[in-house]
Amino acid sequence: MNKMIEVSSEKQMQIYGERLGQLLAGGEVVELVGDVGAGKTTFVRGVARGMSVDETVQSPSFTISRIYEASDGRRLVHYDFYRLSDPGIMEDELAETVGTDKTAVVIEWANSVADTLPEDRLTISITVTGENTRQLSLSGSGEVGQRLAEALDDHSA
């Protein structure tokens, strides 16, 4: 199942992220696919807001992962494997984190850890279509991934 959403601004990108964050209870995996500068971290800032995270989300490009605690006991773990050609121990950490109750996992540049990703996940491909415009392609595999894709598509920003 593929759903397409047109996004016309950074604010709208964050709104979609926020809506997704409100849907995440924990145990979900979201894979973000897109070129450098496509808006992946902007989207994650919205996810964090939707999960009631008070911290400012920063790109984990150099640290590989960041953990954000939400005020209601949920946790957001944000991975960025852009600089990781060999996952090594990070693959083990990811495997332990995925599926943890109350923990939602968002992964950028997941190619190096593709074998560790669960079948049931939401994949959001972000394509730059203009200076401020993007196209989101939502692909849900598995029950949870499909539910999240449908719920996001039902709520146009």
Secondary structure, 3 states (H helix, E strand, C coil): CEEEEEECCHHHHHHHHHHHHHHCCCCCEEEEEECCCCCHHHHHHHHHHHCCECCCCCCCCCCCEEEEEECCCCEEEEEECCCCCCCCHHHHHHHHHCCCCCEEEEEECHHHHHHHCCCCEEEEEEEECCCCCEEEEEEEEHHHHHHHHHHHHCCCC
